[in-house]
């Protein structure tokens, strides 16, 4: 089952509720936290390959 895409409204609420001290990156949406962890622990190729189906990309990445 594919996760539902995050709407701009959800992202705007996360940024609006943020600290007065701005961050360079905000995690918003149901899968953002999981992908942040996966990006830290998985090799770059494995991480990229896991995102390709979610972004409806076909084929293999160019080298």
C-alpha positions in Angstrom: 0.0 0.0 0.0 1.4 3.4 -1.0 1.5 6.2 1.5 -0.6 9.2 0.8 1.3 12.2 -0.4 1.9 15.0 2.0 -0.2 18.1 1.2 1.2 21.6 1.2 -1.1 22.4 4.0 0.6 19.8 6.3 4.0 21.2 5.4 2.9 24.8 6.0 1.6 23.9 9.5 4.9 22.2 10.4 6.9 25.3 9.4 4.4 27.7 11.0 4.6 25.8 14.3 8.4 25.7 14.2 10.7 27.5 16.7 11.5 31.2 16.2 15.0 30.0 15.4 14.6 28.6 11.9 15.9 25.2 10.9 17.4 24.3 7.5 15.1 21.2 7.2 11.7 20.3 8.6 10.2 16.8 8.6 6.6 16.9 7.6 4.3 14.0 6.6 3.8 10.4 7.6 7.0 9.0 6.0 9.4 11.8 6.4 10.9 10.6 9.7 11.3 7.1 8.4 13.1 8.3 5.3 15.4 10.5 7.4 16.5 7.5 9.4 16.8 5.3 6.3 19.0 8.0 4.6 21.4 7.9 7.6 21.8 4.1 7.9 21.3 2.8 4.3 24.0 3.0 1.5 23.2 5.8 -1.0 22.3 3.3 -3.8 19.9 1.4 -1.6 18.3 4.6 -0.4 17.9 5.9 -3.9 16.4 2.6 -5.1 13.9 2.6 -2.3 12.6 6.0 -3.4 12.4 5.3 -7.1 9.1 3.4 -7.0 7.5 6.0 -4.6 8.4 8.7 -7.1 7.1 6.6 -10.0 10.5 6.5 -11.6 11.3 3.6 -13.9 14.6 2.1 -14.9 17.9 2.2 -13.1 19.7 5.4 -12.0 22.4 6.7 -14.3 25.9 6.3 -13.2 
